[in-house]
Amino acid sequence: MPSTKLKVTGINHVVLHVTDVERSKRFYMDVLGFEDRNLSVGPMKASFLRCGVQGLDLFEVANGDVHGGEEMNHMALNVAVADLDEIVAELSRIGVETSDRTPRNTVFISDPDGHRIEMLPLSASEREREREATQVSG
């Protein structure tokens, strides 16, 4: 496959189908700190959130089949804490289960509809930046 001159600089938005848009909105805002963008799209049950400059669009599906054979693998989020232990402790405190640690020193959680979310502490993000810098200079 030929390479491109395009450079992706971040996630613009992710769309998730959910069974209850208000429940999912509360999860992403209350547990993960997303902000409401206060947009509407007519009669569709949807919520448009923001995390930093990235957007998360939640669309309620009528039939309840949120995965529908077209599920993304996961969404990865940078988290503004230094250590993975802080993430695990805080999520445990509020009753959110985490996976075992990955080789990247991250954990996965699930939203109310089972969408997988990878949580990256600053330590994981910093290591990624260091790897990128080494590849560029090496």
LODREN-788284 format. One record per atom (N, C-alpha, C): atom name; z, y, x. Coordinates in nm, 2 decimals, always signed. Each point is the difference from the previous one (the first is absolute). Layout:
residues N
[atom 'CA',[Z,Y,X]]
...
***
This chain:
residues 138
[atom 'N',[+0.00,-0.12,+0.08]]
[atom 'CA',[+0.00,+0.12,-0.08]]
[atom 'C',[+0.00,+0.12,+0.09]]
[atom 'N',[-0.09,+0.10,-0.03]]
[atom 'CA',[+0.00,+0.12,+0.09]]
[atom 'C',[+0.12,+0.09,-0.03]]
[atom 'N',[+0.04,+0.07,+0.11]]
[atom 'CA',[+0.12,+0.09,-0.02]]
[atom 'C',[-0.04,+0.13,-0.06]]
[atom 'N',[+0.10,+0.07,-0.05]]
[atom 'CA',[-0.03,+0.13,-0.07]]
[atom 'C',[+0.07,+0.11,+0.08]]
[atom 'N',[-0.05,+0.12,-0.02]]
[atom 'CA',[+0.07,+0.12,+0.07]]
[atom 'C',[+0.11,+0.05,-0.09]]
[atom 'N',[+0.01,-0.06,-0.12]]
[atom 'CA',[+0.11,+0.05,-0.09]]
[atom 'C',[+0.13,-0.04,+0.06]]
[atom 'N',[+0.10,+0.08,-0.02]]
[atom 'CA',[+0.14,-0.03,+0.04]]
[atom 'C',[+0.09,+0.01,-0.12]]
[atom 'N',[+0.06,-0.11,-0.04]]
[atom 'CA',[+0.10,+0.01,-0.11]]
[atom 'C',[+0.13,+0.06,+0.05]]
[atom 'N',[+0.05,+0.10,-0.07]]
[atom 'CA',[+0.12,+0.07,+0.05]]
[atom 'C',[+0.12,-0.03,-0.08]]
[atom 'N',[-0.01,-0.07,-0.11]]
[atom 'CA',[+0.11,-0.03,-0.09]]
[atom 'C',[-0.05,-0.06,-0.13]]
[atom 'N',[+0.10,-0.04,-0.08]]
[atom 'CA',[-0.03,-0.06,-0.13]]
[atom 'C',[-0.01,+0.12,-0.10]]
[atom 'N',[-0.11,+0.01,-0.07]]
[atom 'CA',[-0.01,+0.11,-0.10]]
[atom 'C',[+0.08,-0.04,-0.12]]
[atom 'N',[-0.03,-0.12,-0.06]]
[atom 'CA',[+0.07,-0.05,-0.11]]
[atom 'C',[-0.02,-0.15,-0.02]]
[atom 'N',[+0.09,-0.06,-0.06]]
[atom 'CA',[+0.00,-0.14,-0.04]]
[atom 'C',[+0.01,-0.01,-0.15]]
[atom 'N',[-0.08,-0.08,-0.06]]
[atom 'CA',[+0.01,-0.02,-0.15]]
[atom 'C',[+0.07,-0.14,-0.02]]
[atom 'N',[+0.10,+0.00,-0.08]]
[atom 'CA',[+0.07,-0.13,-0.04]]
[atom 'C',[+0.00,-0.01,-0.16]]
[atom 'N',[-0.04,-0.11,-0.05]]
[atom 'CA',[+0.01,-0.03,-0.14]]
[atom 'C',[+0.15,-0.05,-0.02]]
[atom 'N',[+0.06,+0.05,-0.11]]
[atom 'CA',[+0.14,-0.03,-0.02]]
[atom 'C',[+0.02,-0.04,-0.15]]
[atom 'N',[+0.10,-0.07,-0.04]]
[atom 'CA',[+0.03,-0.03,-0.14]]
[atom 'C',[+0.07,+0.11,-0.07]]
[atom 'N',[+0.08,+0.08,+0.07]]
[atom 'CA',[+0.08,+0.10,-0.07]]
[atom 'C',[+0.00,+0.12,+0.10]]
[atom 'N',[-0.09,+0.10,-0.03]]
[atom 'CA',[-0.02,+0.11,+0.09]]
[atom 'C',[+0.13,+0.08,+0.02]]
[atom 'N',[+0.08,+0.02,-0.10]]
[atom 'CA',[+0.13,+0.08,+0.02]]
[atom 'C',[+0.09,-0.08,+0.09]]
[atom 'N',[+0.02,-0.13,-0.02]]
[atom 'CA',[+0.08,-0.08,+0.09]]
[atom 'C',[-0.04,+0.01,+0.14]]
[atom 'N',[-0.13,-0.02,+0.03]]
[atom 'CA',[-0.06,+0.01,+0.13]]
[atom 'C',[+0.02,+0.14,+0.06]]
[atom 'N',[-0.03,+0.10,-0.08]]
[atom 'CA',[+0.02,+0.14,+0.05]]
[atom 'C',[+0.14,+0.02,+0.04]]
[atom 'N',[+0.10,-0.04,-0.08]]
[atom 'CA',[+0.14,+0.01,+0.04]]
[atom 'C',[+0.03,-0.07,+0.13]]
[atom 'N',[-0.05,-0.12,+0.02]]
[atom 'CA',[+0.02,-0.08,+0.12]]
[atom 'C',[-0.05,+0.08,+0.12]]
[atom 'N',[-0.13,+0.04,+0.00]]
[atom 'CA',[-0.06,+0.07,+0.11]]
[atom 'C',[+0.07,+0.14,+0.03]]
[atom 'N',[+0.05,+0.07,-0.10]]
[atom 'CA',[+0.06,+0.13,+0.02]]
[atom 'C',[+0.15,-0.02,+0.04]]
[atom 'N',[+0.07,-0.08,-0.08]]
[atom 'CA',[+0.15,-0.02,+0.03]]
[atom 'C',[+0.03,-0.08,+0.12]]
[atom 'N',[-0.07,-0.11,+0.02]]
[atom 'CA',[+0.03,-0.09,+0.11]]
[atom 'C',[-0.07,+0.04,+0.13]]
[atom 'N',[-0.12,+0.05,-0.01]]
[atom 'CA',[-0.08,+0.03,+0.12]]
[atom 'C',[-0.03,+0.14,+0.03]]
[atom 'N',[+0.04,+0.09,-0.09]]
[atom 'CA',[-0.01,+0.14,+0.02]]
[atom 'C',[-0.13,+0.07,-0.02]]
[atom 'N',[-0.09,-0.07,-0.08]]
[atom 'CA',[-0.13,+0.06,-0.03]]
[atom 'C',[+0.02,+0.12,-0.09]]
[atom 'N',[-0.10,+0.09,+0.00]]
[atom 'CA',[+0.01,+0.12,-0.09]]
[atom 'C',[-0.11,-0.01,-0.11]]
[atom 'N',[+0.03,+0.06,-0.11]]
[atom 'CA',[-0.09,+0.00,-0.11]]
[atom 'C',[-0.11,+0.11,+0.02]]
[atom 'N',[-0.13,-0.03,-0.01]]
[atom 'CA',[-0.10,+0.10,+0.02]]
[atom 'C',[-0.03,+0.07,-0.14]]
[atom 'N',[+0.06,-0.04,-0.10]]
[atom 'CA',[-0.01,+0.06,-0.14]]
[atom 'C',[-0.15,+0.02,-0.04]]
[atom 'N',[-0.08,-0.11,+0.02]]
[atom 'CA',[-0.13,+0.00,-0.05]]
[atom 'C',[-0.01,-0.09,-0.12]]
[atom 'N',[-0.10,+0.03,-0.09]]
[atom 'CA',[-0.02,-0.09,-0.11]]
[atom 'C',[-0.15,-0.03,-0.02]]
[atom 'N',[-0.03,-0.11,-0.06]]
[atom 'CA',[-0.14,-0.04,-0.02]]
[atom 'C',[-0.03,-0.04,-0.14]]
[atom 'N',[+0.05,+0.09,-0.10]]
[atom 'CA',[-0.03,-0.03,-0.14]]
[atom 'C',[+0.09,-0.11,-0.05]]
[atom 'N',[-0.05,-0.08,-0.09]]
[atom 'CA',[+0.08,-0.10,-0.07]]
[atom 'C',[+0.05,-0.12,+0.09]]
[atom 'N',[-0.06,-0.01,+0.12]]
[atom 'CA',[+0.03,-0.12,+0.09]]
[atom 'C',[+0.15,+0.01,+0.04]]
[atom 'N',[+0.07,-0.11,+0.00]]
[atom 'CA',[+0.14,+0.00,+0.05]]
[atom 'C',[-0.01,-0.02,+0.15]]
[atom 'N',[+0.02,+0.12,+0.07]]
[atom 'CA',[-0.01,+0.00,+0.15]]
[atom 'C',[+0.10,+0.10,+0.05]]
[atom 'N',[+0.04,-0.02,+0.13]]
[atom 'CA',[+0.08,+0.09,+0.07]]
[atom 'C',[-0.06,+0.02,+0.14]]
[atom 'N',[+0.00,+0.12,+0.05]]
[atom 'CA',[-0.05,+0.04,+0.13]]
[atom 'C',[+0.11,+0.05,+0.09]]
[atom 'N',[+0.03,-0.07,+0.10]]
[atom 'CA',[+0.11,+0.03,+0.09]]
[atom 'C',[-0.05,+0.04,+0.14]]
[atom 'N',[+0.09,+0.06,+0.08]]
[atom 'CA',[-0.04,+0.04,+0.13]]
[atom 'C',[+0.11,-0.04,+0.10]]
[atom 'N',[-0.03,-0.05,+0.12]]
[atom 'CA',[+0.09,-0.03,+0.10]]
[atom 'C',[-0.06,+0.07,+0.13]]
[atom 'N',[+0.06,+0.11,+0.04]]
[atom 'CA',[-0.07,+0.08,+0.11]]
[atom 'C',[-0.13,+0.05,-0.06]]
[atom 'N',[-0.11,-0.03,+0.07]]
[atom 'CA',[-0.13,+0.04,-0.04]]
[atom 'C',[-0.08,-0.11,-0.07]]
[atom 'N',[+0.06,-0.12,-0.01]]
[atom 'CA',[-0.06,-0.11,-0.06]]
[atom 'C',[+0.04,-0.01,-0.15]]
[atom 'N',[-0.10,-0.05,-0.08]]
[atom 'CA',[+0.03,-0.01,-0.15]]
[atom 'C',[+0.01,-0.14,-0.04]]
[atom 'N',[+0.08,-0.03,-0.10]]
[atom 'CA',[+0.01,-0.13,-0.06]]
[atom 'C',[-0.02,+0.02,-0.15]]
[atom 'N',[-0.11,-0.06,-0.05]]
[atom 'CA',[-0.03,+0.01,-0.14]]
[atom 'C',[+0.04,-0.13,-0.07]]
[atom 'N',[+0.08,+0.01,-0.11]]
[atom 'CA',[+0.05,-0.12,-0.07]]
[atom 'C',[-0.07,+0.00,-0.14]]
[atom 'N',[-0.08,-0.10,-0.03]]
[atom 'CA',[-0.07,-0.02,-0.13]]
[atom 'C',[+0.06,-0.11,-0.08]]
[atom 'N',[+0.04,+0.03,-0.12]]
[atom 'CA',[+0.06,-0.11,-0.08]]
[atom 'C',[-0.12,-0.08,-0.06]]
[atom 'N',[+0.01,-0.13,+0.01]]
[atom 'CA',[-0.10,-0.09,-0.06]]
[atom 'C',[+0.05,-0.06,-0.13]]
[atom 'N',[-0.09,-0.01,-0.09]]
[atom 'CA',[+0.04,-0.04,-0.14]]
[atom 'C',[+0.03,-0.15,-0.01]]
[atom 'N',[-0.07,-0.08,+0.08]]
[atom 'CA',[+0.02,-0.15,-0.01]]
[atom 'C',[+0.11,-0.05,+0.09]]
[atom 'N',[+0.06,+0.08,+0.08]]
[atom 'CA',[+0.11,-0.04,+0.08]]
[atom 'C',[-0.04,-0.07,+0.13]]
[atom 'N',[-0.13,-0.02,+0.02]]
[atom 'CA',[-0.04,-0.07,+0.12]]
[atom 'C',[-0.03,+0.10,+0.11]]
[atom 'N',[+0.11,+0.03,+0.08]]
[atom 'CA',[-0.01,+0.11,+0.10]]
[atom 'C',[-0.08,-0.05,+0.12]]
[atom 'N',[-0.01,-0.13,+0.03]]
[atom 'CA',[-0.06,-0.04,+0.12]]
[atom 'C',[-0.14,-0.04,-0.02]]
[atom 'N',[-0.04,-0.05,-0.11]]
[atom 'CA',[-0.14,-0.02,-0.05]]
[atom 'C',[-0.10,-0.05,+0.10]]
[atom 'N',[+0.05,-0.07,+0.11]]
[atom 'CA',[-0.09,-0.06,+0.09]]
[atom 'C',[-0.06,+0.10,+0.10]]
[atom 'N',[+0.04,+0.13,-0.01]]
[atom 'CA',[-0.05,+0.10,+0.09]]
[atom 'C',[+0.11,+0.08,+0.06]]
[atom 'N',[+0.11,-0.07,+0.04]]
[atom 'CA',[+0.12,+0.06,+0.05]]
[atom 'C',[-0.02,+0.03,+0.15]]
[atom 'N',[+0.05,+0.12,+0.04]]
[atom 'CA',[+0.00,+0.03,+0.14]]
[atom 'C',[+0.11,-0.09,+0.07]]
[atom 'N',[-0.01,-0.01,+0.13]]
[atom 'CA',[+0.10,-0.08,+0.07]]
[atom 'C',[+0.13,+0.06,+0.00]]
[atom 'N',[+0.01,+0.13,+0.04]]
[atom 'CA',[+0.12,+0.07,+0.00]]
[atom 'C',[-0.03,+0.15,+0.03]]
[atom 'N',[+0.10,+0.08,-0.01]]
[atom 'CA',[+0.00,+0.14,+0.04]]
[atom 'C',[+0.11,+0.02,+0.10]]
[atom 'N',[-0.03,+0.07,+0.11]]
[atom 'CA',[+0.10,+0.02,+0.10]]
[atom 'C',[+0.04,+0.15,+0.00]]
[atom 'N',[+0.13,+0.01,+0.01]]
[atom 'CA',[+0.06,+0.14,-0.01]]
[atom 'C',[+0.08,+0.03,+0.13]]
[atom 'N',[-0.02,+0.11,+0.06]]
[atom 'CA',[+0.08,+0.05,+0.11]]
[atom 'C',[+0.13,+0.05,-0.06]]
[atom 'N',[+0.12,-0.03,+0.05]]
[atom 'CA',[+0.13,+0.04,-0.05]]
[atom 'C',[+0.07,+0.08,+0.11]]
[atom 'N',[+0.05,+0.11,-0.04]]
[atom 'CA',[+0.06,+0.10,+0.09]]
[atom 'C',[+0.15,-0.04,+0.03]]
[atom 'N',[+0.01,-0.12,+0.06]]
[atom 'CA',[+0.13,-0.05,+0.06]]
[atom 'C',[-0.03,-0.06,+0.13]]
[atom 'N',[+0.09,+0.00,+0.09]]
[atom 'CA',[-0.03,-0.05,+0.14]]
[atom 'C',[+0.00,-0.15,+0.01]]
[atom 'N',[+0.07,-0.07,-0.08]]
[atom 'CA',[+0.02,-0.14,+0.02]]
[atom 'C',[-0.02,-0.08,-0.13]]
[atom 'N',[-0.06,-0.12,+0.02]]
[atom 'CA',[-0.02,-0.09,-0.12]]
[atom 'C',[+0.13,-0.03,-0.07]]
[atom 'N',[+0.11,-0.02,+0.08]]
[atom 'CA',[+0.13,-0.03,-0.06]]
[atom 'C',[+0.04,+0.10,-0.10]]
[atom 'N',[-0.03,+0.13,+0.02]]
[atom 'CA',[+0.03,+0.10,-0.10]]
[atom 'C',[-0.08,-0.02,-0.13]]
[atom 'N',[-0.12,-0.04,+0.02]]
[atom 'CA',[-0.09,-0.02,-0.12]]
[atom 'C',[+0.06,-0.12,-0.08]]
[atom 'N',[+0.03,-0.11,+0.07]]
[atom 'CA',[+0.05,-0.12,-0.07]]
[atom 'C',[+0.13,+0.03,-0.07]]
[atom 'N',[+0.09,+0.07,+0.07]]
[atom 'CA',[+0.13,+0.03,-0.05]]
[atom 'C',[-0.01,+0.09,-0.13]]
[atom 'N',[-0.08,+0.10,+0.01]]
[atom 'CA',[-0.02,+0.09,-0.12]]
[atom 'C',[-0.06,-0.07,-0.12]]
[atom 'N',[-0.10,-0.08,+0.03]]
[atom 'CA',[-0.06,-0.08,-0.11]]
[atom 'C',[+0.09,-0.10,-0.06]]
[atom 'N',[+0.08,-0.07,+0.08]]
[atom 'CA',[+0.10,-0.09,-0.04]]
[atom 'C',[+0.10,+0.07,-0.09]]
[atom 'N',[+0.04,+0.12,+0.05]]
[atom 'CA',[+0.11,+0.07,-0.08]]
[atom 'C',[-0.05,+0.03,-0.14]]
[atom 'N',[-0.12,+0.02,-0.02]]
[atom 'CA',[-0.05,+0.03,-0.14]]
[atom 'C',[-0.06,-0.13,-0.07]]
[atom 'N',[+0.02,-0.11,+0.06]]
[atom 'CA',[-0.04,-0.13,-0.06]]
[atom 'C',[-0.15,-0.03,+0.01]]
[atom 'N',[-0.07,+0.05,+0.10]]
[atom 'CA',[-0.14,-0.03,+0.02]]
[atom 'C',[+0.00,-0.11,+0.12]]
[atom 'N',[-0.06,-0.11,-0.03]]
[atom 'CA',[-0.01,-0.11,+0.10]]
[atom 'C',[-0.11,+0.03,+0.10]]
[atom 'N',[+0.02,-0.04,+0.12]]
[atom 'CA',[-0.10,+0.02,+0.11]]
[atom 'C',[-0.03,-0.14,+0.05]]
[atom 'N',[-0.12,-0.01,+0.06]]
[atom 'CA',[-0.05,-0.12,+0.06]]
[atom 'C',[+0.07,-0.02,+0.14]]
[atom 'N',[-0.02,-0.11,+0.07]]
[atom 'CA',[+0.04,-0.01,+0.13]]
[atom 'C',[-0.08,+0.10,+0.09]]
[atom 'N',[+0.05,+0.04,+0.11]]
[atom 'CA',[-0.06,+0.09,+0.09]]
[atom 'C',[-0.14,-0.06,+0.05]]
[atom 'N',[-0.10,+0.08,+0.01]]
[atom 'CA',[-0.13,-0.04,+0.05]]
[atom 'C',[+0.00,+0.02,+0.15]]
[atom 'N',[-0.10,-0.06,+0.06]]
[atom 'CA',[-0.01,+0.02,+0.15]]
[atom 'C',[-0.01,+0.15,+0.04]]
[atom 'N',[-0.05,+0.09,-0.10]]
[atom 'CA',[-0.01,+0.14,+0.03]]
[atom 'C',[+0.13,+0.07,-0.02]]
[atom 'N',[+0.11,-0.07,-0.03]]
[atom 'CA',[+0.13,+0.06,-0.03]]
[atom 'C',[-0.01,+0.09,-0.13]]
[atom 'N',[-0.06,-0.06,-0.10]]
[atom 'CA',[-0.01,+0.06,-0.13]]
[atom 'C',[+0.06,-0.10,-0.10]]
[atom 'N',[+0.01,+0.04,-0.13]]
[atom 'CA',[+0.04,-0.09,-0.11]]
[atom 'C',[-0.09,+0.04,-0.12]]
[atom 'N',[-0.02,-0.10,-0.09]]
[atom 'CA',[-0.07,+0.02,-0.12]]
[atom 'C',[+0.10,+0.00,-0.12]]
[atom 'N',[-0.03,+0.09,-0.10]]
[atom 'CA',[+0.07,+0.00,-0.12]]
[atom 'C',[-0.11,-0.02,-0.11]]
[atom 'N',[+0.04,-0.02,-0.12]]
[atom 'CA',[-0.09,+0.00,-0.12]]
[atom 'C',[+0.04,+0.10,-0.10]]
[atom 'N',[-0.10,+0.07,-0.06]]
[atom 'CA',[+0.03,+0.09,-0.11]]
[atom 'C',[+0.02,-0.09,-0.12]]
[atom 'N',[+0.03,+0.07,-0.12]]
[atom 'CA',[+0.03,-0.08,-0.12]]
[atom 'C',[-0.11,-0.09,-0.05]]
[atom 'N',[-0.12,+0.02,+0.04]]
[atom 'CA',[-0.11,-0.09,-0.04]]
[atom 'C',[-0.05,-0.10,+0.11]]
[atom 'N',[+0.08,+0.00,+0.11]]
[atom 'CA',[-0.03,-0.10,+0.11]]
[atom 'C',[-0.10,+0.05,+0.10]]
[atom 'N',[-0.03,+0.13,+0.00]]
[atom 'CA',[-0.09,+0.05,+0.11]]
[atom 'C',[+0.08,+0.00,+0.13]]
[atom 'N',[-0.06,-0.05,+0.11]]
[atom 'CA',[+0.07,+0.00,+0.12]]
[atom 'C',[-0.01,+0.13,+0.08]]
[atom 'N',[+0.12,+0.04,+0.05]]
[atom 'CA',[+0.01,+0.13,+0.07]]
[atom 'C',[+0.06,-0.02,+0.13]]
[atom 'N',[-0.07,+0.03,+0.11]]
[atom 'CA',[+0.06,-0.01,+0.14]]
[atom 'C',[+0.07,+0.12,+0.03]]
[atom 'N',[+0.12,-0.01,+0.05]]
[atom 'CA',[+0.08,+0.12,+0.04]]
[atom 'C',[+0.01,+0.01,+0.15]]
[atom 'N',[-0.05,+0.11,+0.06]]
[atom 'CA',[-0.01,+0.02,+0.14]]
[atom 'C',[+0.10,+0.11,+0.04]]
[atom 'N',[+0.10,-0.04,+0.08]]
[atom 'CA',[+0.09,+0.11,+0.05]]
[atom 'C',[-0.07,+0.08,+0.11]]
[atom 'N',[+0.06,+0.11,+0.04]]
[atom 'CA',[-0.05,+0.08,+0.11]]
[atom 'C',[-0.03,-0.08,+0.13]]
[atom 'N',[+0.09,-0.10,+0.02]]
[atom 'CA',[-0.01,-0.08,+0.13]]
[atom 'C',[-0.13,-0.08,-0.01]]
[atom 'N',[-0.04,-0.05,-0.11]]
[atom 'CA',[-0.13,-0.07,-0.01]]
[atom 'C',[-0.11,+0.09,+0.00]]
[atom 'N',[+0.01,+0.12,-0.06]]
[atom 'CA',[-0.11,+0.10,+0.01]]
[atom 'C',[-0.02,+0.05,+0.14]]
[atom 'N',[+0.11,+0.03,+0.07]]
[atom 'CA',[-0.01,+0.05,+0.13]]
[atom 'C',[-0.06,-0.10,+0.10]]
[atom 'N',[+0.03,-0.13,-0.02]]
[atom 'CA',[-0.06,-0.10,+0.08]]
[atom 'C',[-0.15,-0.01,-0.02]]
[atom 'N',[-0.04,+0.02,-0.13]]
[atom 'CA',[-0.15,+0.00,-0.03]]
[atom 'C',[-0.07,+0.12,+0.07]]
[atom 'N',[+0.07,+0.11,-0.01]]
[atom 'CA',[-0.06,+0.12,+0.07]]
[atom 'C',[-0.01,-0.02,+0.15]]
[atom 'N',[+0.10,-0.06,+0.06]]
[atom 'CA',[+0.00,-0.03,+0.14]]
[atom 'C',[-0.11,-0.10,+0.04]]
[atom 'N',[-0.03,-0.10,-0.08]]
[atom 'CA',[-0.10,-0.09,+0.02]]
[atom 'C',[-0.14,+0.07,+0.00]]
[atom 'N',[-0.01,+0.08,-0.10]]
[atom 'CA',[-0.13,+0.08,-0.02]]
[atom 'C',[-0.02,+0.09,+0.13]]
[atom 'N',[+0.10,+0.07,+0.04]]
[atom 'CA',[-0.01,+0.09,+0.12]]
[atom 'C',[-0.03,-0.08,+0.12]]
[atom 'N',[+0.05,-0.12,+0.02]]
[atom 'CA',[-0.02,-0.09,+0.11]]
[atom 'C',[-0.15,-0.04,+0.00]]
[atom 'N',[-0.05,-0.04,-0.12]]
[atom 'CA',[-0.14,-0.04,-0.01]]
[atom 'C',[-0.10,+0.11,+0.03]]
[atom 'N',[+0.04,+0.13,-0.04]]
[atom 'CA',[-0.09,+0.11,+0.03]]
[atom 'C',[+0.00,+0.03,+0.15]]
[atom 'N',[+0.12,+0.00,+0.06]]
[atom 'CA',[+0.01,+0.04,+0.14]]
[atom 'C',[-0.04,-0.11,+0.10]]
[atom 'N',[+0.00,-0.13,-0.05]]
[atom 'CA',[-0.02,-0.11,+0.08]]
[atom 'C',[-0.14,-0.04,+0.01]]
***
